[in-house]
Amino acid sequence: MPADRSLPIGVFDSGVGGLTVVRGLMERLPLENIVYFGDTARVPYGIKSVATIGQFTGQITDFLMARGVKMLIVACNTMAAVAGDVVRKQAGEVPVLDVIEAGAQAAVAGSRGRAIGVIGTPTTINSNAYARRMHALDPGVRVYSQACPLFVPLVEEGWLDHPVTRMTALEYLKPVLAEQVDSLVLGCTHYPLLKPLLMDVAGREVRLVDSATTVAEQAAQTLARLNLANPGEQHATVQYCVTDIPLRFQTIGERFLGRSLGQIERVVW
């Protein structure tokens, strides 16, 4: 384990969505330094083969390990679903957390009726990663999954409470809510921005499980258990690394983060 507890936490995603995880970490662990990597030049990952996703994920893992991180967080559901083993193999003794594991644990632990809905991108849903993990935790749980491919572009457009987004949510959630689920896992890092709308559509009796906040809580527990939490009182730093800086990245990123991004480093492979 790294001896220097001031070393940063490495967070990575295929694009901008993982900034919701960074936001969760900043709120839960304000003393922790963070390095965020978004592979904006090669997004979206959802349409790529498993082999290609594995290759890209390994490349990003190596980059963050070279930055001397003390923990890795896979903020991309697609990466976590199909390439989590790649990260853990290359990370060695550095602890690795991911949004699927955190979301699955939180969903099972808090489900009253053991009926859980999962919404995500088609690749994440087709991987069945959430259902497999939840069934491993509780074989009796019933999982109902629904792909929501239009949510990501709607969120990036900023249509967080637009009539079109509400109508889309009503259609997507209809078959899941018909199963009387008591919990709904937001299986994509874009979806937390839709929480108010989804809560309204699903009803107050359905608990929303936000993987961004659950993985931040898991990170806090892991750092405490391994004695890796930063004891310093200085203002934490956040570095942003991307493989391309599209014109809208700053705007979209600040919407996800809820604050200014500051300087962004472009990484050229």
N, C-alpha and C positions, 0 to 999 in steps of 0.2 A: 504494500500500500504506500502511496506517496506520503512523505512525512510533512510536507508543507501544506497546511490546511488552507492557506490563502490561494492555492491553485484554483483555476476556474472550473466550472461545470460546463461540459460541452453539450450543446443542444443542436440537433440537426433535423432538417426536413427537406423535402424535394423543392420547396419554394418558400412562400411567405407565411403559410398557415401555422407553422410551428412557433410563430411569435406569440400565439395565445398561450403556449406553454411557457415561454420566456416571461410573459406577463404574470402568469401564475407563480413562477419562481420568484420574481421580483417582489411580489406581494407577500409570499409565505416566507421567503429567505432573503430579506433585504441586504444582508451582509455578504452574500455570496457573489463572487465574480463569475461572469458568464461569457462564453464564446458561442455565438450562434452562427450556424452555417446553413445557407439556403441555396440549393442547386438550381438557381433561377434560369440558367442557360439551357437546362435539360428537362425542365418541368413541362408537361405532366409525366409522372412516373406510371400512372394507372394504365396507360396504353402500351407499356413496354413489356418485354418478356421477363420471366423470372430471372433468367441468367443475366440479362442486362441490368436489372435492378440490383442484383447481388454484386455485380462488378462496380457499379456506381457507389453503392453503399459502402463497399470495402475501401474504395478510394477516399471517401469522405471520412471514414473512421480513421484511416491512416493519417489524414491531414490533422484531425483534431488531437490524435494521440501525440503527434509531433509538437503540438502546442502545449503539451504537458497538463492535460486535463486530469482531474481527480475522479470524475464521474462522467459517464455518457448517458444522454437521454435521447432515445429515438422518438422524435416528435411526429414523425410521419407514419400514419397507420399502414400505408402500403408497404413501406420499408419494414416495419415491425412485423407485418403479416407474412412476408415472403423472404426476408433477409435478416431476421433477428439473430439467427445462429452465426451469420457472417460477422456481425458486430461483436458478439460475445467471444468468438474465437480470436479475433484480432485484438480485442481489448485486454486479453490476459487477465490480470488481477484487478484491473480497474472495474468497479461496479457499473453495470449497465441496466438502465430502466427503460421501459417503453410504455407508450400510451395504451396499448391493448391489454397488457398485463394489469396495469393500474386500473383501467376502466372495468375490466372483467372482475377483479377482486372487489371493487367498490360496489358494482352492480349486484353481485351475489350476496355480499354481506348485508346490503340494505334492502333486499327484496322481501316483502312481506308474503306475497302469494306465490313466489317462485315462478313468475311469468315476466320475462324481460324482453323488451324490444331493443333492436340495434339498428341504427341508421348509419350509412356510410357511403363511400364511393363504390362503384361496381366492383373494382378490383378487391377492395377490402371485404365486401360482402361475399363475393364469390370465393374468396380464400377460406371462408368459414372459420377464421382465426378466433373471433370473439366467442362464437358458439362452442368451439372445441375447448377453449380455455375455461369457459364457464361450466361446461359439463364435467371437466376434470376437477373443478373445485366443488361442484355439487351435481352429481349424476341425475338428480331429480328435477333440476331446473328446466323450464321450458323457454326456448329462445326463438324469437320471431324476428327475422332480419329483413331489411328493406333497403335496396339501393336508391340513392337520391342524387342522380348525376347532375341535376340542374342547380343544386344548392351552391356549389363552389362558384360558378360564374355569377350567380345572383349576389352572393356575398362580396365578391371582388368588384362588382358593379356598384356596391354600396346600397343595394335595395334591401335593407334589413327589415323594413316594415312596409314594403311596397305591396299593393293589392295582388300583383302577379306572384310575389313570393308567398303571400298568405294562401292564395289559391293552390299553388304548387305544394305547399306543406299539407294542406287539407287532403289532397289527392294521395301524396306519398304516405301519410300517416294513417289513412283510413283502414287499410288491411291490418296494420299492426295494432291499432287501438281496438279493432273488432275482437282481438284475442284477449282483451281485458288485462293488458300488461300493467304492472304497477311501477315499473321503472323503464326508462328509455335512455339507452347509451348513445351519446353523441360521438359516433365513431369516425370523426374527421375533425382536424384541428380548425377548420373554417367554421364549423357549426356553432361553437360557443357564442359567436356574434349574433346568432339567431335565437338565443335562449328566450328572450322575452316573447317573441312571436311563437316559438314552439311550445312554450309553457301555456300560452293562451289557447293554442290549437289543441294541445293534448289534455288540458285541464289540470287543475291544481292537485288533483289526487294522484297524478303520475309524476314520479320523481325523475328529474333529469340528471343523468350521470355525465359530468363534464370531465373528460380524460385529462384536460389541461390542469385543472385544480387537483384532481386525484393523484396525478403523477408528481405534482409539486409537493403534496403531502407525503407521498412515498419517498421522495428525495430527502425531505427533512428528517424522516424517521431513519433512513439508511445512513445519512451523514452522522446523525447522533449515535447510532449503534456502532459505527465504525470509527468513531472519534475523528471525523473528517470535517466537521462543521467549522466554518471560519470564525475565529474568536475576535477578530479585529473590529474596531469601531469606525474605521474609515468608510467613506462612501464607496459602495461597490461599483465596479466598472462592467460595462457590457460592450463586447466587440461584435460587430456584425460583418460577416463574410459572405459574399455571394459570388456566383460564377458569371453573372451578368446583371447589369443595373438597368432594367427597362424604365421608361419614363414614369410609369405609374407605380414603381416599386415603393418609392418614398411615401406616396400618398396612401397606398393600400397598407403598407407596413405600419404607418403611424395609426391607422384606423384599428389594426389588429392589436397593437401594443398599447394604445390609449395614451401615448406620449410621443415626444420627438425621438427619432431614431439616432440623430447625430451623424457621426462619420460612418461611412460604409466602405469596407475594403473589398475590392474586386480581386478574386482569385483566378489566375489563369493556369490551367493544368499544363 
